[in-house]
Amino acid sequence: MDWVILVVSGLLEAVWATALSRTKGFTRWKPTVVFGVAIVGSMVGLAIAMLTISTGTAYAVWVGIGAVTTAVWAMVTKAERATVSRVVLLAVLVGCVVGLKVVA
């Protein structure tokens, strides 16, 4: 169950990162509320997961999931270009995150 919580927390990291860029310096209230709720949920989930998953592994998986999801979302919404090198590097990052789960 802690791994499920960790994955959800990583996804929430992508939500707050995306919302943060849309707050325009916290001047827009809707994305600011989304940011606040997502960051609290993400941190609480990470803390819960760290009760049974080692800190280094949990943090690396959490950051990896958040980074990949944020980057993929940016490419899907056309905020960033999807290049072959970017997609390959994100796939390598996913492989590393999966590897951490396998060896943990």
C-alpha positions as CSV (number, residue, x, y, z in Angstrom):
1,M,0.0,0.0,0.0
2,D,2.9,2.4,0.7
3,W,4.1,2.1,-2.9
4,V,0.6,3.1,-4.1
5,I,0.6,6.1,-1.8
6,L,4.1,7.0,-3.1
7,V,3.0,6.8,-6.7
8,V,-0.1,9.0,-6.0
9,S,2.2,11.4,-4.1
10,G,4.5,11.6,-7.1
11,L,1.5,12.3,-9.4
12,L,0.4,15.1,-7.0
13,E,3.9,16.5,-7.3
14,A,3.3,16.9,-11.0
15,V,-0.1,18.6,-10.2
16,W,1.5,21.2,-7.9
17,A,4.4,21.9,-10.2
18,T,2.0,22.5,-13.1
19,A,-0.3,24.6,-11.0
20,L,2.6,26.6,-9.6
21,S,3.5,27.9,-13.0
22,R,-0.2,28.9,-13.6
23,T,-0.5,30.9,-10.4
24,K,1.4,33.8,-12.0
25,G,3.2,34.5,-8.7
26,F,0.2,33.4,-6.6
27,T,-1.9,36.2,-8.1
28,R,-4.5,33.7,-9.6
29,W,-6.5,32.1,-6.8
30,K,-7.8,28.9,-8.5
31,P,-4.4,27.5,-9.5
32,T,-3.0,28.7,-6.1
33,V,-5.7,26.6,-4.3
34,V,-4.9,23.6,-6.6
35,F,-1.2,24.1,-5.8
36,G,-1.8,24.3,-2.1
37,V,-4.0,21.2,-1.9
38,A,-1.7,19.2,-4.2
39,I,1.6,20.1,-2.4
40,V,0.1,19.2,1.0
41,G,-1.2,15.9,-0.3
42,S,2.0,15.1,-2.0
43,M,4.1,15.8,1.1
44,V,1.8,13.9,3.4
45,G,1.8,10.9,1.1
46,L,5.6,11.0,0.8
47,A,5.9,11.1,4.6
48,I,3.5,8.1,5.0
49,A,5.4,6.1,2.3
50,M,8.7,6.8,4.1
51,L,7.5,5.0,7.1
52,T,8.2,1.7,5.4
53,I,10.2,2.7,2.2
54,S,13.8,3.9,2.7
55,T,14.2,7.7,2.4
56,G,16.6,7.6,-0.6
57,T,14.4,5.2,-2.6
58,A,11.1,6.9,-1.7
59,Y,12.5,10.4,-2.5
60,A,14.0,9.3,-5.8
61,V,10.9,7.5,-6.9
62,W,8.7,10.4,-5.9
63,V,10.8,13.0,-7.7
64,G,11.1,10.7,-10.8
65,I,7.4,10.2,-11.1
66,G,6.8,13.9,-10.6
67,A,9.4,14.9,-13.1
68,V,8.4,12.5,-15.8
69,T,4.7,13.2,-15.4
70,T,5.3,17.0,-15.5
71,A,7.5,16.7,-18.6
72,V,5.1,14.4,-20.4
73,W,2.1,16.7,-19.5
74,A,4.0,19.7,-20.9
75,M,4.7,17.9,-24.1
76,V,1.1,16.6,-24.5
77,T,-0.3,20.2,-23.9
78,K,2.3,21.5,-26.4
79,A,3.9,23.8,-23.7
80,E,7.2,22.0,-24.5
81,R,8.5,20.3,-27.7
82,A,8.6,16.5,-27.7
83,T,11.9,15.6,-29.2
84,V,13.4,12.1,-29.6
85,S,16.1,12.8,-27.1
86,R,13.7,14.1,-24.5
87,V,11.4,11.1,-24.9
88,V,14.4,8.6,-24.7
89,L,15.8,10.3,-21.6
90,L,12.4,10.3,-19.9
91,A,12.1,6.6,-20.7
92,V,15.5,6.0,-19.1
93,L,14.3,7.9,-16.1
94,V,11.2,5.7,-15.9
95,G,13.4,2.6,-16.2
96,C,15.5,3.9,-13.2
97,V,12.4,4.5,-11.1
98,V,11.1,1.0,-11.9
99,G,14.6,-0.4,-11.1
100,L,14.5,1.2,-7.7
101,K,11.1,-0.5,-7.0
102,V,12.5,-3.8,-8.1
103,V,15.6,-3.7,-5.9
104,A,13.9,-2.1,-2.9
